[in-house]
């Protein structure tokens, strides 16, 4: 069965970048423009094996999404934080278990390695 990755990112260019990078893996990729849209997908029963999570988004940002995911819904889906802000990433690491951090602009091999660890 094909694994599934949920991209939660409001910037269409980054959504496209992540989808292009993930095309090297044999996975289904689903995108959501904010945390609320992502919860709608999760609550519909769709199973995800990994989440790539932007931190700064409208409606329901990455921090609030992660808090609700880990506490209210008790989901154990691996999450990789994707952000331009190292300090926000550290804050999320401190308050919730995340499986990795990708600083936007880093070499794509950094993200490929993180994704590969949790898909295989």
C-alpha positions as CSV (number, residue, x, y, z in Angstrom):
1,X,0.0,0.0,0.0
2,X,1.3,3.4,-0.9
3,X,2.3,5.7,1.9
4,X,0.7,9.1,2.2
5,X,2.2,12.5,3.1
6,X,0.2,15.5,4.1
7,X,1.8,18.9,3.3
8,X,0.3,21.7,5.4
9,X,1.6,24.9,3.7
10,X,-0.1,28.1,2.7
11,X,2.5,29.1,0.1
12,X,1.7,27.5,-3.2
13,X,5.3,27.7,-4.4
14,X,6.5,25.7,-1.4
15,X,3.6,23.2,-1.8
16,X,4.9,22.7,-5.4
17,X,8.5,22.4,-4.2
18,X,7.6,19.7,-1.6
19,X,5.5,17.8,-4.2
20,X,8.4,17.9,-6.6
21,X,10.8,16.7,-4.0
22,X,8.4,13.9,-2.9
23,X,7.9,12.7,-6.4
24,X,11.2,10.8,-6.0
25,X,9.4,8.6,-3.4
26,X,6.5,6.4,-4.3
27,X,4.0,8.2,-2.1
28,X,0.6,9.8,-2.3
29,X,0.8,13.6,-1.6
30,X,-2.1,15.6,-0.3
31,X,-1.8,19.4,0.4
32,X,-3.7,21.6,2.8
33,X,-3.4,25.4,2.9
34,X,-3.7,25.7,6.7
35,X,-4.1,23.7,9.8
36,X,-7.9,23.7,9.7
37,X,-8.0,22.3,6.2
38,X,-5.6,19.7,7.4
39,X,-7.8,18.7,10.3
40,X,-10.7,18.4,7.9
41,X,-8.7,15.8,5.9
42,X,-7.5,14.0,9.0
43,X,-11.0,13.9,10.6
44,X,-12.5,12.5,7.4
45,X,-10.6,9.3,8.1
46,X,-7.7,9.8,5.6
47,X,-4.6,8.1,6.9
48,X,-1.3,9.9,6.7
49,X,2.1,8.4,7.4
50,X,3.9,11.8,7.6
51,X,3.1,15.5,7.9
52,X,5.3,18.4,6.6
53,X,4.1,21.4,8.6
54,X,4.6,25.0,7.9
55,X,4.7,27.1,11.1
56,X,3.3,30.5,10.0
57,X,-0.1,30.2,8.3
58,X,-3.5,31.9,8.3
59,X,-6.5,30.5,10.1
60,X,-4.8,27.8,12.1
61,X,-1.0,28.1,12.3
62,X,1.5,25.3,12.8
63,X,2.0,25.8,16.5
64,X,-1.8,25.5,17.2
65,X,-2.2,22.7,14.8
66,X,0.6,20.7,16.4
67,X,-0.7,21.3,19.9
68,X,-4.2,20.1,18.9
69,X,-2.8,17.2,17.0
70,X,-0.8,15.9,19.9
71,X,-3.1,16.7,22.8
72,X,-6.7,16.8,21.6
73,X,-6.6,14.2,18.9
74,X,-3.7,12.2,20.4
75,X,-2.4,11.4,16.9
76,X,1.1,9.9,16.6
77,X,1.6,10.9,13.0
78,X,5.3,11.9,12.5
79,X,5.7,15.6,11.9
80,X,8.5,17.5,10.2
81,X,8.4,21.2,10.8
82,X,9.2,23.3,7.7
83,X,10.0,27.0,8.5
84,X,12.3,29.9,7.8
85,X,12.4,30.7,11.5
86,X,14.8,28.6,13.6
87,X,13.5,30.1,16.9
88,X,9.9,29.2,16.1
89,X,11.1,25.7,15.2
90,X,12.9,25.4,18.5
91,X,9.8,26.5,20.4
92,X,7.8,23.8,18.7
93,X,10.4,21.2,19.5
94,X,10.3,22.3,23.2
95,X,6.5,22.1,23.5
96,X,5.8,19.0,21.4
97,X,7.5,16.0,20.0
98,X,8.4,16.5,16.3
99,X,10.5,14.2,14.2
100,X,12.6,16.8,12.5
101,X,13.0,20.4,11.3
102,X,13.7,21.6,7.8
103,X,14.7,25.2,7.5
104,X,13.4,26.5,4.2
105,X,16.2,27.3,1.9
106,X,18.4,24.4,3.1
107,X,19.7,21.9,0.6
108,X,16.8,19.7,-0.5
109,X,18.8,16.6,0.5
110,X,18.3,17.6,4.1
111,X,14.5,17.3,3.7
112,X,14.8,14.1,1.5
113,X,16.8,12.5,4.3
114,X,14.3,13.5,7.0
115,X,11.4,12.3,4.9
116,X,13.1,9.0,4.0
117,X,13.7,8.2,7.7
118,X,9.9,8.3,8.4
119,X,8.6,6.7,5.2
120,X,10.9,3.7,5.1
